[in-house]
Amino acid sequence: MYNNVRPQLGVPQFQPQLPTSSQPNVFGNAFNAAGSGLIRGGLGAYGEKIFGSSSEYVQSNITRYFSDPQYYFQVNDHYVKNKLKVVLFPFLHRGHWTRITEPVGGRLSYKPPIYDINAPDLYIPLMAFGTYVVLAGISLGLRGKFSPEALNWLFIKGMVGWCMQTALLKLTLLSLGSGEAPLLDIVAYAGYTFAGMSLAALGKIISGYSHYALMPWFCLCMGIFLVKTMKRVLFAEVRSYDSSKHHYLLLFIALAQFPLFMWLGNITVNWFI
C-alpha cells in the first residue's frame, strides 16, 4: 500500500546533489610524475650497475677457475691416439710440453685439445675411468667375488683416488703461490692416471704375473708425465719460487704415484686389503 504513493503535482521535489570535484592540481601531478620517474631511473641504473658488475665478476671467476667444460671435449681420433702415447710413453715424446696460445678477444687463450697435443681434455680421463671400473669388475667376477655392490664400491674407490690425485696437484700449486690454474685442467691431468690403471687391470685379467710388471711401469710413466706437465705447463704461471723447493715438490709428485697406483690396483671390495 505504501509503495503506491506517488509524488504530488505542484510540490517541489528535492534531490540530493553530488559533490563537485575540485580543479586538479596540474603542477603537483607533474612534480610527482617527474620525481617518480627520476627515482625509477636512478634505482634502475643503480641496480643494473650492481647486478651487471656482479654478473661480470662471477663469470670472470668461473672462467678463471673452471674454464669452459666444452673446451675439454673438443677431441678427435688423432688427438686421442697421440695423447695416449704421451701419457703411457712420455719419454718418447720429442716435442715441446708447453701449450699453444692464440689471440682471442684481445687476450691470449689456449687452443683446444684438437689443435694442441699438450692441452688437457676430459674425454680420455672419463673413458679411462669407466674402463677401469668395468675391467676391475670383470677381474672380481673371474674370482667369483662380483656383485652390484662391489661394482659400486670400485666406482667410489676410483673417484676417491681421482680426488686424491687432484688434491695433490692443487696443493702443490698452492704451496708455490699459484692457485690460478683452472680446476678442470688439474682434474684432467689427474684423470690420466686411469689410462695406465686400465691397462694394468687388463693385464691382471690376462695374466696375474703381468700385473706385477705393468704396475711399476705405469707408475713410472705417470710420474714422468706429471713432472713434465707440472714443470712446463702449470708452473709456467708461477712468477717466483724457490728452485730447491720446486724440485722437491716435483719429486714428491712422482713418488706419490706408487702408493696411489698400488692402492687402486688392489682390486678388492675393501679399502686396503
C-alpha positions as CSV (number, residue, x, y, z in Angstrom):
1,M,0.0,0.0,0.0
2,Y,2.8,2.3,0.9
3,N,4.6,1.6,-2.3
4,N,1.8,3.1,-4.4
5,V,2.2,6.6,-3.0
6,R,3.2,8.9,-5.9
7,P,4.7,12.4,-5.8
8,Q,2.0,15.1,-5.9
9,L,1.9,17.6,-8.6
10,G,2.9,21.1,-7.8
11,V,5.0,20.2,-4.9
12,P,8.7,20.8,-5.5
13,Q,10.9,17.7,-5.2
14,F,14.3,17.9,-3.5
15,Q,17.0,15.7,-5.0
16,P,20.5,15.3,-3.5
17,Q,23.3,17.0,-5.3
18,L,26.6,15.2,-5.9
19,P,29.7,17.0,-4.6
20,T,31.6,18.6,-7.4
21,S,35.2,17.7,-7.8
22,S,37.8,20.4,-7.3
23,Q,40.1,21.5,-10.0
24,P,43.0,19.1,-10.5
25,N,46.5,20.2,-9.3
26,V,48.4,20.1,-12.6
27,F,51.7,21.2,-11.1
28,G,51.6,18.7,-8.3
29,N,50.9,15.8,-10.6
30,A,53.7,16.9,-12.9
31,F,56.2,17.1,-10.0
32,N,55.1,13.7,-8.7
33,A,55.5,12.1,-12.1
34,A,58.9,13.7,-12.6
35,G,60.0,12.6,-9.1
36,S,58.8,9.0,-9.5
37,G,60.5,8.9,-13.0
38,L,63.8,10.0,-11.6
39,I,63.6,7.6,-8.7
40,R,62.8,4.7,-11.0
41,G,65.5,5.7,-13.4
42,G,68.1,6.1,-10.7
43,L,67.2,2.8,-9.0
44,G,67.2,1.0,-12.3
45,A,70.6,2.3,-13.3
46,Y,72.0,1.5,-9.8
47,G,70.5,-2.0,-9.9
48,E,71.8,-2.6,-13.4
49,K,75.2,-1.5,-12.3
50,I,75.3,-3.7,-9.3
51,F,73.9,-6.8,-11.0
52,G,75.9,-6.2,-14.1
53,S,79.2,-5.9,-12.2
54,S,78.3,-8.9,-10.0
55,S,77.5,-11.0,-13.1
56,E,80.8,-10.0,-14.7
57,Y,82.6,-10.8,-11.5
58,V,81.0,-14.3,-11.2
59,Q,81.6,-15.0,-14.9
60,S,85.2,-14.0,-14.8
61,N,85.9,-16.1,-11.7
62,I,84.1,-19.1,-13.2
63,T,86.1,-18.8,-16.4
64,R,89.3,-18.3,-14.4
65,Y,89.0,-21.3,-12.1
66,F,86.7,-23.7,-14.0
67,S,87.1,-22.7,-17.7
68,D,84.6,-23.8,-20.3
69,P,83.6,-27.5,-19.9
70,Q,83.0,-27.8,-23.7
71,Y,86.7,-26.9,-24.3
72,Y,87.8,-30.3,-22.8
73,F,85.7,-32.4,-25.2
74,Q,87.0,-30.9,-28.4
75,V,88.9,-34.0,-29.5
76,N,89.2,-36.4,-32.4
77,D,90.8,-39.8,-33.1
78,H,94.1,-38.3,-34.0
79,Y,94.4,-36.4,-30.7
80,V,93.3,-39.4,-28.6
81,K,95.9,-41.7,-30.2
82,N,98.7,-39.2,-29.8
83,K,97.7,-38.2,-26.3
84,L,97.7,-41.8,-25.1
85,K,101.2,-42.2,-26.4
86,V,102.3,-39.1,-24.5
87,V,100.6,-40.4,-21.3
88,L,101.7,-44.0,-21.5
89,F,105.2,-43.4,-23.0
90,P,106.1,-39.8,-22.0
91,F,109.9,-40.4,-22.5
92,L,109.2,-40.9,-26.2
93,H,107.7,-37.5,-26.6
94,R,110.2,-35.4,-28.6
95,G,108.2,-32.3,-29.0
96,H,107.7,-29.4,-26.5
97,W,105.4,-29.6,-23.5
98,T,104.1,-26.1,-23.5
99,R,100.6,-25.3,-24.6
100,I,99.8,-23.3,-27.8
101,T,98.2,-19.9,-27.4
102,E,96.2,-17.8,-29.8
103,P,94.8,-14.2,-29.5
104,V,91.0,-14.2,-28.8
105,G,89.1,-11.0,-28.0
106,G,92.3,-9.0,-27.3
107,R,93.8,-11.6,-25.0
108,L,95.7,-14.8,-25.3
109,S,93.8,-18.0,-25.0
110,Y,94.9,-21.7,-25.2
111,K,94.0,-23.7,-28.2
112,P,91.6,-26.6,-27.7
113,P,92.9,-30.2,-27.5
114,I,92.0,-31.0,-31.1
115,Y,94.7,-28.5,-32.1
116,D,97.2,-29.0,-29.3
117,I,98.5,-32.3,-28.0
118,N,99.6,-30.7,-24.7
119,A,96.2,-29.4,-23.9
120,P,94.2,-31.2,-21.2
121,D,90.9,-33.0,-22.0
122,L,88.3,-34.8,-20.1
123,Y,87.3,-37.3,-22.7
124,I,90.3,-39.6,-22.1
125,P,90.1,-39.5,-18.3
126,L,86.3,-40.2,-18.2
127,M,86.6,-43.1,-20.8
128,A,89.6,-44.5,-18.9
129,F,87.9,-44.3,-15.6
130,G,84.8,-46.1,-16.9
131,T,87.1,-48.7,-18.5
132,Y,89.0,-49.2,-15.2
133,V,85.7,-49.8,-13.3
134,V,84.5,-52.3,-15.9
135,L,87.8,-54.2,-16.0
136,A,88.0,-54.3,-12.3
137,G,84.5,-55.7,-12.1
138,I,85.4,-58.4,-14.6
139,S,88.5,-59.2,-12.5
140,L,86.3,-59.7,-9.5
141,G,83.9,-61.8,-11.5
142,L,86.7,-64.2,-12.6
143,R,87.5,-64.7,-8.9
144,G,83.8,-65.3,-8.0
145,K,83.5,-62.0,-6.0
146,F,81.5,-59.9,-8.3
147,S,78.2,-58.2,-7.2
148,P,76.5,-54.9,-7.9
149,E,77.6,-53.6,-4.6
150,A,81.2,-54.5,-5.4
151,L,81.0,-52.6,-8.7
152,N,79.6,-49.6,-6.8
153,W,82.4,-49.9,-4.3
154,L,85.0,-49.9,-7.1
155,F,83.4,-46.7,-8.6
156,I,83.6,-45.0,-5.2
157,K,87.2,-46.1,-4.7
158,G,88.2,-44.8,-8.1
159,M,86.6,-41.5,-7.5
160,V,88.4,-41.2,-4.2
161,G,91.7,-41.9,-6.0
162,W,90.9,-39.3,-8.6
163,C,90.1,-36.7,-6.0
164,M,93.3,-37.5,-4.1
165,Q,95.4,-37.0,-7.2
166,T,93.6,-33.7,-7.9
167,A,94.2,-32.6,-4.4
168,L,97.9,-33.5,-4.6
169,L,98.4,-31.3,-7.8
170,K,96.3,-28.5,-6.4
171,L,98.1,-28.3,-3.1
172,T,101.4,-28.4,-4.9
173,L,100.4,-25.3,-6.9
174,L,99.2,-23.5,-3.8
175,S,102.4,-24.2,-2.0
176,L,104.2,-22.4,-4.8
177,G,101.9,-19.5,-4.6
178,S,100.0,-20.3,-7.8
179,G,96.4,-21.4,-7.4
180,E,95.1,-19.7,-10.6
181,A,95.2,-22.7,-12.9
182,P,91.7,-23.8,-13.9
183,L,90.4,-26.5,-11.7
184,L,89.3,-28.6,-14.7
185,D,92.8,-28.5,-16.0
186,I,94.0,-30.2,-12.8
187,V,91.1,-32.6,-12.8
188,A,92.0,-33.6,-16.4
189,Y,95.7,-34.1,-15.6
190,A,94.9,-36.2,-12.6
191,G,92.4,-38.3,-14.5
192,Y,95.0,-39.6,-16.9
193,T,96.0,-41.9,-14.1
194,F,93.3,-44.3,-15.2
195,A,94.7,-44.8,-18.6
196,G,97.6,-46.8,-17.1
197,M,95.3,-48.3,-14.5
198,S,93.0,-49.7,-17.2
199,L,95.9,-51.4,-18.9
200,A,97.2,-52.8,-15.6
201,A,93.7,-54.1,-14.8
202,L,93.6,-55.7,-18.3
203,G,97.0,-57.4,-17.6
204,K,95.7,-58.7,-14.4
205,I,92.8,-60.4,-16.2
206,I,95.0,-61.9,-18.8
207,S,97.8,-63.0,-16.5
208,G,98.3,-62.2,-12.9
209,Y,102.1,-62.1,-13.2
210,S,102.0,-59.4,-15.9
211,H,100.1,-57.2,-13.4
212,Y,103.2,-57.0,-11.2
213,A,105.3,-55.8,-14.2
214,L,102.8,-53.4,-15.6
215,M,102.0,-51.6,-12.3
216,P,105.6,-50.2,-11.6
217,W,105.9,-49.4,-15.3
218,F,102.8,-47.2,-15.5
219,C,103.6,-45.7,-12.1
220,L,106.9,-44.5,-13.5
221,C,105.3,-43.3,-16.8
222,M,102.6,-41.4,-14.9
223,G,105.2,-39.8,-12.6
224,I,107.3,-38.6,-15.6
225,F,104.2,-37.3,-17.4
226,L,103.0,-35.3,-14.4
227,V,106.5,-33.9,-13.7
228,K,106.9,-32.8,-17.3
229,T,103.4,-31.3,-17.3
230,M,103.6,-29.5,-14.0
231,K,107.1,-28.2,-14.8
232,R,106.4,-26.8,-18.2
233,V,102.7,-26.1,-18.3
234,L,101.3,-25.4,-14.8
235,F,104.5,-24.0,-13.2
236,A,104.8,-21.5,-16.0
237,E,102.2,-19.4,-14.2
238,V,104.4,-19.2,-11.1
239,R,106.3,-15.9,-11.3
240,S,108.8,-16.6,-8.4
241,Y,109.6,-19.7,-6.5
242,D,112.4,-21.4,-4.7
243,S,114.2,-23.8,-7.2
244,S,115.1,-26.3,-4.5
245,K,111.5,-26.4,-3.2
246,H,110.4,-26.7,-6.8
247,H,112.4,-29.8,-7.4
248,Y,111.4,-31.4,-4.1
249,L,107.8,-31.0,-4.9
250,L,108.2,-32.5,-8.4
251,L,110.0,-35.5,-6.8
252,F,107.2,-35.8,-4.3
253,I,104.6,-35.9,-7.1
254,A,106.5,-38.6,-8.9
255,L,106.9,-40.7,-5.8
256,A,103.3,-40.3,-4.7
257,Q,102.2,-42.2,-7.8
258,F,103.5,-45.5,-6.5
259,P,101.3,-45.8,-3.4
260,L,98.3,-44.4,-5.3
261,F,98.7,-46.9,-8.2
262,M,99.2,-49.8,-5.8
263,W,96.1,-48.9,-3.9
264,L,93.9,-48.5,-7.0
265,G,95.5,-51.6,-8.5
266,N,94.5,-53.7,-5.5
267,I,91.1,-54.7,-6.9
268,T,89.1,-55.8,-3.8
269,V,85.9,-54.8,-2.1
270,N,87.8,-53.3,0.8
271,W,89.8,-50.2,1.2
272,F,93.2,-51.7,1.8
273,I,93.0,-55.5,1.8
